[in-house]
Amino acid sequence: MKGRKSGVRRVAAFAAAAMVATSLMSACSKQKELDLSVRSSDLYVEKNEAVGDNFVMGVDISSYIAELQSGVVYYDFEGNALDEDGFYDLLYECGVTHVRIRVWNDPYDSEGRSYGGGNNDVDTACRIAKSASEAGLKLIIDFHYSDFWADPSKQMVPKAWEGMTLDEKGDALYDFTLQSLEAINKAGGDIDIVQIGNETTNGFCGESKWENMAKLFSQGSKAVRDFDEDVRVAMHFANPERENAYSYYADQLDLYGVNYDIFASSYYPYWHGTLENLTEVLGCVADTYGKQVMVVESSWVYRLDDGDGSANTISDETVGVDMPYVANEQGQADMISDVISAVTDVGDLGIGFCYWEPAWIPVQVAYDEDGTLINSVKEENRVIWNRCGSGWASVFAGEYDPDDAGQYYGGSAVDNQALFDYEGHPLESLRTFLYVRTGTDAPEPTATPTPMPDPGFVASEGDVITNGSFESGLDGWDVDGFNTEDAASNSRTGSGSMHFYSATAGATMTATQTVQLEAGTYDFSAWLEGGDAGTSDVFKVTVEVDGQIYEGTGNVTGWQQWSEITISPIEVTGDTQAIVTVSVSGTTAGVWGAFDDITMVKR
């Protein structure tokens, strides 16, 4: 792509094995002078001349300890089993400079059973920090300020802080931050960056008003400054593809005087728009406010089949013709290289990249006699996930998060996005962190990868709705307020949806379509997902036929938590027209979501 300074270096498709350098860059205490000679590899990776000595090359390995406790074994490139410390040495040798660790306050139920997701309390962070720092790796501490996952769809307050006033919560947040950092430091951790919150796009620690969020952000920042003025403070957001979102967040941080150093972003290529846009929105923050910028979460698949019996985020059932990369090790190398280039294209304030959970592989896999992967160990895996916390959520998490983890607990949804295979052997793509500094001797592939087949929505025979799956944008709809800017990240099937987001309260969004009907009985269906709704929000669909109005309503419960709105039966006595209306009204500031797969089918 054409970025602000230079083109993002595209790299193409394939994977294999190679030699790795033992020297690394000077950002870590253990490092030697980096040998910048070209590396021998079957992966094509172009050297990025803009990557400097202090550029962060991070990996989030928060689930690693839980994986070990579940019996997972990791290996080096020669097939030797690694002990716990050897794992970090391997990361270091592959060019990794930083380890990112999420921290939850109290991820345990009333009987002390883990919510899962890696059991990421402060003690787990200390254990990872000690071994990582001994291997020469610096730390990025990712405080969620929640007892379990915090992301754009939910920012739940820790149990112990429920009922506190804002000032009390701020004091508790300051104390928890300072005490946790002191514990990690005492364990030997070399802390470089501290995140005050995780993907605080729509809220933070139970607060949704920016004035309140900023007050808590500032308390976290103050704790970091009081701990060590040299440690950098990062604010973390998601959805860079949303128009004007990042400039708005940066404006609010500035308005309320939040003291921070790094504006950090998630960027998953399957959902988060183009690399050109990523460079542009991060560059705007860097240019306007002089903040460092980086990507702290990103990943891509090297295969599409599932390894642990728990459905994956990206699979052969979800991919389509618009896959940004091929599903193999070369595709992972392409993605890593491209996103790093998108960050360096910002200029000197583009300071780093972090891959999310490259070691979160299945705790057990099974193959049939032909070597085909099967999921026959699913039930045994569930026992291990609940006992060791190595799945994304255990059954015990329902006590804290009944609407999400309480219903959808299970294993790893990203095992096919790891940089280790299902048996724990490192993929050649793990060395991309080194290769972007050296380049490789593999020829640049010239063939264009064949796109994956699109398993998207297929309308039933007799469906009268035009473009109800929004694979053709908003064609066929008269729209006010809806858009398809964020379609890929909110689609139920295929790659399109009708997305909505309201930055202010009280907005109304509508989409209408006039359809032709003949006599008969019709069934109407629309699918809805989203979050951050208030009690006043109304999500409604109506079908008006010859003056009679049929109506259905729904609600939103979280990202990719689709619910169906149905209207049935709709009786039509003769040839006529119907007006179909989809609307969101009475909106709460920050409400978001999407409609998809709208049908009206004659029986």
Helices and strands as residue ranges (DSSP letters): E 56-60, H 64-69, H 84-93, E 98-103, H 122-134, E 138-143, G 159-161, H 166-186, E 191-196, H 210-227, E 232-237, H 245-255, E 262-266, H 275-289, E 292-297, H 329-344, E 350-356, E 366-367, E 373-374, H 378-388, G 395-399, H 405-408, G 415-417, G 428-431, H 432-438, E 478-480, G 487-490, E 498-501, E 509-517, E 520-531, E 538-545, E 548-554, E 558-572, E 576-585, E 592-602
